Amino acid sequence: MQKKLVITEKPSVAKELAKVLGTTQKTKTYFEGDQYVITWAFGHLLSLQLPEDIKKEWQQWRLEDLPIIPKHIGLKPLPKTGGQLKAISHLANRKDISGAVIATDSGREGEAVARYILEWIKFDKPVERLWISSQTTKAIKAGFANLKSAKQFDNLYASALARGKADWLIGLNVTRALTTKYEDNLSAGRVQTPTLAFVNETAQQINRFKPQTYYTIHLTVDQQQAALQLANPQSIKTRQAADDLVAQLQQAKGQVVSVKTTQKSQSAPLPYDLTELQQVANAKYGLSAKKTLSLIQSLYEIHKVVSYPRTDSKYLSTDIEGTLKERLSALVKFDPRAKQYLGQGSQVKQKAVFNDGKVTDHYALIPTEEPVRAEKLSTDELRMYRLIVERFLGLFADPYVTAVTKATVKFGDQTFTFKQTKVVQQGWHAADKEGQPTATVDWREGMVVRANFAVKEQLTTPPKPLTEGTLLGKMEHYGLGTPATRAEIIEKLVRSELLERQGHALAVTPKGQQLLKLVNQTLVSPELTGKWEQSLEAIAKGEENPKAFITEIEGATKTLVGEIKKSETEYRDFAVTNKKCPECDHPLKERNTRDGKIYVCTNCHYRRRKDPKVSNHRCPQCHKKMVIIEGQGGAYFRCLNDGTTEKMLDKKDRKKKISKHEERRLIQKVNQEDEPAESPLAAALRKAMEK
């Protein structure tokens, strides 16, 4: 009996598909049933080749070799997942496999995950595509009942390939050029560099800012207050000028010259796309963009209660309208409003949400028809789910209607405008957001107003530092990255020590500030990168030739590397400290790692954790105090003078030494090096073992 090979992006998805499709026979690398063999990747199993994979001479980073622009960039297996790749290849070559189904994430990168695999194993049988926007049983069954030809997504794969090659050419060449010229690890890229520049530009505006004093004049009528209307609200620069103007106003007769009441109807906001939800989660809960994406991915993939996360649309396609009643029913136990809206016939009041033209690969983030089990969600998962549900329920709510009364008061030729708002219909607006004003005035045309003025001293305020939320907004506005990649771009900048988090705000490090001076200004500007992103979208739609795009990228790469080579800008490594290496006396450099800050020698392989905890336990060799370190299997004492290492045992066993093999392993562990540490003790151990 012929079967189809289904390729998913990760084991958890394969397990769920197997459950839904009745593919119950489980092995180490796949599930099998009567119709399907379901296997999985671990994210990417393959990547684009590195320069040294293409040409051995390119393994050394040399400025004279740049730019590296190979005629062909092939694929290479990732070393840690080679076994799974071989397993998929074996399955694909089985005689009972008639074709494949791509069931990776429904997006550009998901397409690349599967296509890389099929290309590597030289799969020559028919290929279909599962394209779904939720992981519920109903969606999975419907998707497999309506599989699409993979050829429909060839342009999407072409866009993924073009994106990968563009990042390879620009990022690798510029990074190598900067690193080799200035002898420090300086990472630059097509998207990350203009993103870094956004944060730096705001910081510079803050640094240049000088607060200015100005004065405003306010009129009070029955506890309501309005400011004097000026073409420039900050134009009154001195207290004397403000007092003089008040004196003039007091000489004039105050009178209401017009009263107008207009009714305003405000429909509920549209559902979230990924970027807006990341912005709200950052502002409201301080969550990073990456954390928010991880939470929504969990709600989508594990709990199956929300639609596909990596969406750039806030709209729903018209064919989704028929599913909304079932989605609403799933919320009855979670939110009482759902039962109310069901009783009203599940009528969508926010009609603008249905727009096929504004739905690309996926529609907006909304709940699925799967009832949520709130007790199974973490606190942050529940927060994200509530945000998504709140927007979804708003679609069924009446508009928020207000009556706004605008009264214009004149003192001579000077104008004050009063506004008071009366809520006519609360609608989707929560009652605590905006209620009735505390004081109202019965405004009438011709009414005389008493001159009750006050002068207030004000200070201009600087721009606010960018947070992840506001940075995401700027990236979206300029077309930098995609909803699926923006969070990782920010994380890469932090890992590269170009960007750092300071509370909720983001700040460019001294290293990042220098990088922006060293790198080409055309790469710093968001306009060029935004244009390239538009080209990638056009390739995905079949509107632009990928070869022409790559030719343009190759030309830009040559220009960027050439400018770096000619640059005479000086570089200073701010990470270098005044501390000296205890082994070679060269300066130590401060570096950030996953385990905290460490010191690294600029000359030899010496490394140690920054500011280790000093104990009262003394070294048996030199009698100096030893520091406490955390190693595999427990805590240890380490002498920073001669490298002696002792395991922290009970008091009665504390004098017992660890084995020489364990001692050497611990020294390597503490120093956090990829190769043996060459401290005096480590060197002696190495020589002893060589004998």
N, C-alpha and C positions, 0 to 999 in steps of 0.2 A: 504493500500500500504506500502510495506516494505521500510525502509530508513536506511541510514548509518550515524552513529554518527562520526563527524569529530572533532578531538581535535587539536586545534592550541595552540601556545605558548603564544600568547597575543591577546587582543581584536582587535588591528589594523589589524592583519593578518586575523583574522576571518571575519572582515568586508570586506576585499578585496576578500577573497575566496567566500564569499556570493554574492558579486557583480558579480564576474566572472561566478559563477555556477547558478545564477538566484535564489538564496535562499533569498527571499525578506522579508519574515515575520520576524520582529524583536521583541525580548523580552529583558528583563533585563539581561538574562544570556545566550542567544543563538539566532541564526538565524535559520529559518526553511523554507524548500521548499518541492517540490514533491519527491526529491531523497535524500536530505541530511538534517541533523540537525547539524549545525556548532556551536560548543561551544569553550571555551578558558580557558587557565590557565593565571596566572599572573607571568610568569616564573615558578618557582617551587611552587606547592601547598603543597608539602610534603617534609620532610627531614628525614635523619636518626635520630633515637632516640638518645637522650642524655643519659649519664649514669644514671641520676636520674629517667629517664623514664623506665629504665630496672630494676633498683634496688634502692629503696628509700634511702638506706644507702649511696649511691654514690653521693647524692646531696652535701654533705660536702666534701670539697677538703682536703683530708688527704694523706700525703705521704705514710703512711703504707698501704693504700688501693691499691696502684699502683704496677704493671701495671693492668689496667682494661681491661680484654680480655673476653668479653661475648661470649657465644656459638652462640648467634644469635642477630643481630642488626636489629630491625624492623624499620618501618616507622611511622612517626607521622605527623598529619596535622599542617601546619603553622597557628597560631591563627588568623591572620588578613584576611585570605582568605578561612576560613572554609565554608562560605556561598556558594562560587563558587564550592567548592568540593562537597558539598551536592547536588547542582544543577546538576552537571555532573552525580552523582550517580543516581539521579532521572531519568535523561534522558536515562541513560544506561539500566535501568530496564523497560523502556517502551516496550510494546509488539510489537510495530511496528518497533523497532530498531533491524535490522538483523545482524549488525556487526559494527566495528569501523574502522576509518582511522586515523592513526597517521600522523598529519600534522605539527608537531613541527619542529624546526630547524633541518636541515639534518646534524646532527653531534652527537658526543657522549653524550653531555649534553642534547641536544634536545631529544634524545632517552630516556634518564633517566626521563625527565619531564613527558612524556606521559606514560611510562611504570610504573612509581611510581603510577600514577593515576589509571591505569587499574588494577594494583595489589591490591591497597587499596580498590577499589569498587568491587573486585572479578569478573571482567568481564570474562564471559565464552563463548562469541560468537566469530566468526572469526574476525581477526584483519589484516588490510592491512597497507601498508606504502606508503605515498606520499614522493617521493625523487626528489626534484628539486633543480636547482642551480641558479634560478632567480625567481623573483616575478611578471614577466610580465604576461599578460593575456594568451599569447601563451604558455608560460611555464606551467602555472597552468592547462590549458585545456589539454595539452599533458600529464602532470603528472597524472591527474585523469583518463585519457584514458588508462594509463599504470601503474596502481597501482600494487605494489609488495607485496608479502606475508611478513608479519612482521617477520616470522621465518627466513628470509634471514638476519635479523639484530639482531638475538639473541646474536651473539658473540659481537656485538657492545654494546648491553645492559650489557652483562657480563663484558665487559671492564669498562663501566661506574660504575657498582656496585663495581668492584674491586678497582677502583680509589677512590671512595667514602669511602670504608671501610679502605683502606690503609691510607688515610689522617686522618680518624677518629682515627685509632689505634696509628699511629705515632704522629700526631699533638696534639691530646687531651692528651695522656699520657705524652709526653715530656713537653708540656706546663704546665700541672698540677704539674708535678714533679719539674720543675724549679720554678714555682710560689709559691708552698707551701714550698719548701726548703729555698728559698731566700726572701720570703715574699714581693714579688713585682710582678706586672703583666708582665710576660716574655713569649712571644709567640714564639713558634718554630714550624717547620713543615718540611715535606718531601721535598718540593720544595723551600719554602721561605728561609730556612736557608742557603743552598748553594748559593742561589741567593744573599743574603746579603753578604756572604763571598766574592763573586766576587768583589763587590764594595769596601770592606774593604782591600782586597789584593792589588788592584790598589792604594788605598790611602796609604798603607804602603810602596809600591814601591816609591811613590812620596815623602813620608817623609824621606825615607832612601837615596834618591837621592842627590848626591853632584856633582854640575856642574864641568866639567873638560875642561880645555882649550886645544885646539889642532889647528894645522895650516894646511892649504891646499895650494897647488901651482897650479896656473891657467895659461894657455897659450892662448893668444888672436891672432886670425888670421882674419883680415878684419871684425871686430866687432863680430865674433863668438868666443865663449870661451869654453874651456874644462879643466877639472881638471886632475891632474896627477893621473894615475891609480896605486893604492896601494892595496895590499892584505887586509890591514886594513886602511880604509880611515882616522882613527883617530890616526894613529901611530906616527905622528910628534908632539911631545909634547912641543917643545920650539921654539922660534923665531930664535934662533941661528942655530938650526938644519935645519930649513926651509931655512934660508939664505945660509947656507953652501951647501945645495942641489941645490939651484938655481945657485950658483956659478959654481957647477959642470956641470949643464945643459948648461950654457952659453958657456962652453968650447967645447961642442959637436956640431955636425952639425945636424940641424933639417931637416927631410926629410919625405915626405909622402910615406909610404911603401905599402899601399894597399887602394883601393877605391872600395867599393861594394855597388850596389844599388839593393834593393829588394822591391818587391811590396807586400803590406799587405792588405788583405781584411777582414774587421771586420763586421760581421752581427749585426743587431740591438739586443739590450738586450731583454731577454724574458720578458713576462708580470710579474706583481708583484704577489707574494704571500702576505699574511697579514703581516708577520714579516718584510719583506723588505720594504713594504710601510710604516709601522710604523717607521722604521729606517730613511727613507728618510724624512718623515713628521716631525720627531723630529729634524733632522739636518737642514732642510731647513726652517721650520716654527716654531720650538720650541714647537710643540704639544706633549702632553704626549701620551703614547701608548693607554691609555684608551680613551682619547679624539678622537684619530684617529679612533679607532674601532667604537666608537659611530657615527662618521661622516659617515663612510662607511656603517654602519648598516642602517643609515637613507637613504643613496643613494640607498641601496638595497631594503629596506622595504617600505619606504614612496614614494620615487621618482621613484623606480623601474628601474634605469638606469645603475646599475652595477650588476654583478653576486655575488654569495654567498661570504660574506667577510671572514669567518673563514677558509680559505683554506691554506694548507701547500704546494701547488703545484704551479710551475711557467709554467706548461705545459698544453696543450689542448689534449683531447682525439680526435681520428680521426673522430668520429661521429659529432664533433662540426664544422668541416671544412665547411660543407654545410650551416651553419648558419651565417658565417662571412660576406657574401655579404649584408645580411639584417642588420646586426649590423653596417656595414660600411655606409650603406644608411642612418641610423639614425643619423649619425654624419655630414651629408652634410652641414647643417646650422650652425653647431658648429665649424667646422674646414675645411677650403677650401681644404686641402690635401685629405680629404675623397672623394670629387668629382673627383679629379685627379686619385686616385687609382681605383675608380669605372670605370672610362674611360679606364683604362688599364686592365680591366677584373677582378678586385678584386683578383689579383694573389698574393699569400703569398710568399714572398721572403725568409723569415726566416723559412725554412722547419723544423728546429730542434724543433720547438715549438710543433709539433705533436708527442706525445710519450705516448701511452696508459699505458706503464709500470711505468711511473712516475706520473700518476694521480691516487690518492687514492679515497677519498670520493667525492672530488670536484676538478674541474679544476681551472686554474689561474683566477685572477681578471681581467675581461674584461668588456667592455660596453655591454649592452643588445640591443635588437632591438627597444627599446623605445626611441624616440627622447627626448632629454633633453630640459627642459624649464629653461634656465640659470637664468632667473629673479626670479625663485622660490627657487633657492639655496642660502644658506648663503655664505659668503665669504670663509669660511673654507671648506664647502662642495664643492664649485666650485674649490678650489685648489686641493682637493683630486680627483675630477672627471677629472681635466686636467691631473694630473699625470697618472691616469689609461688610459686615452685616448691616451696620448703621447706614452706610451709603446705599446698600441694596434696598433696605426697607423704605428709604426716602423716595424711591421710584414710585411707590404706591400711595404716598402721602399727598395731601392737598398742598397747593402752593402756600407760601408764607406771605400774607397780605397785610400791608400797613397803609395807613392814611398819614401822609406827611404834610404838616402845615408849615408854610414858609412865610414869615412876616418880615417885611423890609422897613427898617426905621431910619429916618433921615434926621441929622442935625446939620442944617445948612446943606453943604454939598458932600458931607461925609455920611457913609452908610454902615449900618450894623444889620446883620441878617440873623434872625432867630429861627431855629427849626425845632419842632416838637413832633414826635412820632406816636401814633396810636395804633396798637395791634388790632387789626380787624379779624384776621384768621391766623391762628398759630401755625396750622399746617405742619410741615415737616420740622419746623424750628423747635428745638427743645425749649421748654418754658423758662429755663434758667439763662438762656442766651441773651434774650433781649425782651424786656417786659415794658410795662407802662412807665412813662417818665414820672419822677417823684413829684414834680411840680408842673402845672399847666397854667397857661395864660389865655384868657378869652380875648384873642386878638381881633380887632376891628379896624377897618380903614378909617383914617382921620383921628384915631385915638392919640391923645397927647401923652408923651412919655417924659417922665422926670429925669433930669440929668444926674444919674448916679454912676459916676465913672471911677475906675480904678486903674492904676498903672502897674504893670508887672515886669520885673526884670527877668530876662531870659538869656540862656547861653546856647549857642549853636552846638550841636552834638556831632561827634565823629561817626564815620561809617562803622558798622559792627563787623567784627571778624567773621570770616566765613565759617559756617558749621558744615558738617557733611550734607545736611539737608539743603542749605543754600548753594553749596558747591554743585550738588546734583542738578539743581535748577539751572545753573549757568551752563553746565555740560549739556543738558537737554536743549537749552535755548540755542547753543552754538552747534548742536549736532555732533558733539564729541562722544564717541562710543555708542553703545546701545543699552537698553535697560538691563540686558543680561551681563554686560561687561563693566559697567561703571563702578560698581562696588569693588570689583577686583582691581581696577585701575587705582583707586584710592588706597587700597591695602598695599599694592606694590610700591607706591610712593612712600608709604610709611616704612615698609620693610627695607627699602633702599636708603633709609635715613635722610630722605629729601624733605619729608613732611612729618610732622609730629602732632599728636593730639594734646591740647592743653585744656583740660576740662571738656566742655562741649565744642570748643573752638578748634580750628586747624591752624597750624603755623608752619611756615617754611623754615627749615633748619639753616644754619650758616652754610652748610654744604649745598643745600638746595638753592640758596641765593646765589652762590658762586656758579653753580651749574647753569642757571638762567643767564648769566653773563658770558659764559663760555660757549654755550650752544647757539646755533644759528637763530637769528631773530625770525626768520620765516617759519621755523619749526615752533618757536615760542607762540607765535600768533595763532589764534584759534581758527582764523578764516580758511587757511589752507587745509588744515585737518578736517574742518567741517565740510569743505568741498569734496575731499576724498571720501568721507562717510556718505555723502549724497551719491557719489559714484557707486559705492558698494550697494546701496539700496537700489539704484537703477539697474545694476547687474542682476540683483536678485529678481527684479521684475522683467528681465529680458530686454531692457531699454538701452543698455550700454555694453560694449564689447570688453570683456575682461582683459584681453591681450593689450588693448590700447591703454587700459588703466595701469597695468603693470609696466608698460613702456614709459608712461609718465612717472611712475614711482622710481624706476631705474634712473631716469634723468635727474629727478630730485635728489636721489641718493648721491649721485656723482657731485652735484652742486654742494650739498651739505657737507660731505667729507672734504671737498676741496677748500671750502671756507674754513673748516677747522684746522686743516693743515697750514693755511696761510695766517691764521690768527696769531696775534702777538699779545693777547690778553694773559696776564699773570694769574697763577692759581696758588692759593694758600690753603693748606689742609688744617681746618680748624679743629679736627679731631685729635691732632697731636698735642699731648700734654707735656708738662714740665717734669713728669716722673720718668725715671730711668729704668731700663731693663736690668734686673739683677744678674743676668747672665752675660750680656755683652755691652751694657752701659749705653745703649742707644735709646732715644726717646720712645715712650710708650704711647700708643694710640688708643683712644676710647672708642669702643664699638658696642652697638646694641645687638643683643641676641635674644632668642626666645626665653632664655634663662636669666635675662637681665643684662646689665652693662658689664663688659669685661675690658681688660687691658691687653693689647696686642703689641708685640715688639715690631718696630718698623724695619728691623734688620734680620733677626733670627725667628725661630718658631715659638718663642716663649709666649704663653697666654696664661692669664689667670683671671678669676672673677674679681670684679671690683669690690673693694671694701669688705673682705670676708670677715666673719665674726671671730674675734680673737678669744681664745679660751685661757684658762689658768694652767692648763696642762702643758708641761714643758717637754721639749724635744730631748730624747735620751742621748743624742749625739752632741748637740751644741747648747743645750739647756735654754734655748729661747722659747718664748711662748708660741704654741702652735695654734693654727686656725681650725675652725670646724667647717667641714665640707660635707655636702650630701652626695653620696655615690650610690651605685646600684647595690642593693642589699643593706643599706643603712647609712649611718653617719660615721665620719672618720676625722681623725686629727691629721693635719698636714703641716709640716714645717716649711715655710716659704724660704728659709735660708739654705737648707741642704736637701730638701725634697723628701725627708723621712715621712712615711705615712703609717698611721696606726689606726686600727678599727676601734671605735668607741664601744667598749665592752662593759660588763658589770665591773664594779670597783675591784672585786677579787681577781678578775681576769684582765684588768686593763693593761698590765705589763706585757701581756702576750702579743707577739708580733704576728702580722699576717704574712702569708707566703710571698716569696719573691715574685712569682707569676702574678698574684693578685695585686702586689704592690705596683708592678709595672702597669697593669691594666688600669689601676686607680689613677695613677699619674696622668695617663692619657685621658681618662674620663674627666678629671678635674680641669686639665688644661683645655678640654673641649677642642682637640685638634683632630684632623683627619689623618695625621701621621704621628709617629711616636714623638713625644716631647724630648728635647735634647737638653734637659737639665743635667747637672753633674751626676745625680743618682741614676737617671734614666740612661745616660751614656754609659755608665759603668755596668748597668744591667745588660745593655745591648752587647757590649764587648764580651761580657761573661758568657752570654748565650751563643755568641759567634764562635767562641772557643770550643 
